[in-house]
Amino acid sequence: MHIETEPKSERIDIRTTPRVKRTLQDAASVTSKTVSEFLLDSALTRAAEVLADRRLFLLDDDQWEEFMTALDAPPPPMPRLEKLLREPSVLEKAGNA
């Protein structure tokens, strides 16, 4: 994600307590960032972790073998799909009219 090169046109507003705001200001100061930069960086880092958890699956050796076996197995019979694929499509029927 190229945040620096994209125009900033959206706002995110949050309400917090004075103590939370001071903590965020202190943390931002320690990292030489503005509070906005600190919040955005922290939020994007966490968002990447959350999304990676949905996109990346780690398997042990047994799980990997089971997964590969499932991928290599032939699909179950699907008679309705096979029938559908044997029949002329609506477009083919229209072309013969």
matplotlib code that plots the C-alpha trace (Angstrom):
import matplotlib.pyplot as plt

x = [0.0, 1.5, 0.1, 2.6, 1.9, -1.9, -3.8, -5.3, -9.0, -10.5, -10.7, -11.0, -12.3, -12.1, -13.0, -10.8, -10.0, -7.4, -5.2, -5.3, -4.5, -1.5, -0.3, -0.6, 1.1, 4.0, 4.4, 4.3, 6.9, 9.2, 9.0, 9.4, 6.0, 2.9, -0.1, -1.8, 1.3, 1.7, -1.9, -2.0, 1.3, 0.1, -3.3, -2.0, 0.5, -2.3, -4.6, -1.9, -1.6, -5.3, -5.6, -2.6, -4.3, -7.1, -4.8, -1.9, -2.4, 0.5, 0.3, 2.4, 3.7, 0.6, -1.8, 0.1, 0.0, -3.8, -4.2, -2.2, -4.2, -7.4, -6.2, -5.0, -8.2, -10.7, -13.7, -16.9, -19.4, -21.7, -24.4, -26.3, -23.2, -22.3, -25.8, -25.7, -22.4, -23.7, -26.8, -26.5, -26.3, -29.0, -26.7, -26.1, -29.9, -30.4, -27.8, -29.7, -33.1]
y = [0.0, 3.3, 5.7, 8.4, 8.7, 8.5, 11.8, 11.9, 12.6, 10.5, 11.2, 8.9, 10.5, 8.9, 10.0, 9.1, 10.0, 12.6, 9.8, 7.8, 10.9, 11.7, 8.1, 8.2, 11.6, 10.3, 7.2, 9.3, 11.7, 8.8, 7.5, 11.0, 10.9, 12.9, 11.3, 10.8, 9.1, 7.0, 5.9, 5.2, 3.2, 1.2, 0.6, -0.5, -2.9, -4.5, -4.6, -6.4, -9.0, -9.5, -9.9, -12.2, -14.4, -14.8, -15.3, -17.3, -20.8, -22.6, -26.4, -29.0, -31.9, -34.2, -31.3, -30.5, -34.1, -34.2, -30.9, -32.2, -35.5, -33.5, -31.4, -34.4, -36.4, -36.4, -34.3, -36.0, -36.8, -33.8, -35.2, -31.9, -30.0, -32.7, -32.5, -28.7, -28.8, -31.4, -29.2, -26.4, -23.0, -20.3, -18.5, -21.6, -22.1, -18.4, -18.7, -21.6, -19.9]
z = [0.0, -1.1, 1.5, 0.9, -2.9, -2.7, -2.1, 1.4, 1.0, 3.8, 7.5, 10.5, 13.7, 17.1, 20.6, 23.5, 27.1, 27.9, 29.4, 26.2, 24.1, 26.3, 26.0, 22.2, 22.1, 24.2, 22.0, 18.9, 20.3, 21.2, 17.6, 16.1, 14.5, 14.7, 16.5, 13.1, 11.7, 14.8, 14.8, 11.0, 11.2, 14.2, 12.7, 9.3, 11.0, 13.0, 10.0, 8.0, 10.8, 11.0, 7.3, 7.0, 9.5, 6.9, 3.9, 5.3, 6.7, 8.3, 8.2, 9.9, 7.8, 8.4, 7.6, 4.4, 3.2, 3.9, 2.1, -0.9, -1.0, -1.1, -3.9, -5.9, -5.4, -8.3, -7.8, -6.8, -9.6, -10.4, -12.7, -12.9, -13.9, -16.5, -17.9, -18.1, -19.9, -22.5, -23.3, -25.9, -24.2, -24.6, -26.9, -29.1, -29.3, -30.3, -33.0, -34.6, -34.7]

ax = plt.figure().add_subplot(projection="3d")
ax.plot(x, y, z, "-o")
ax.set_aspect("equal")
plt.show()
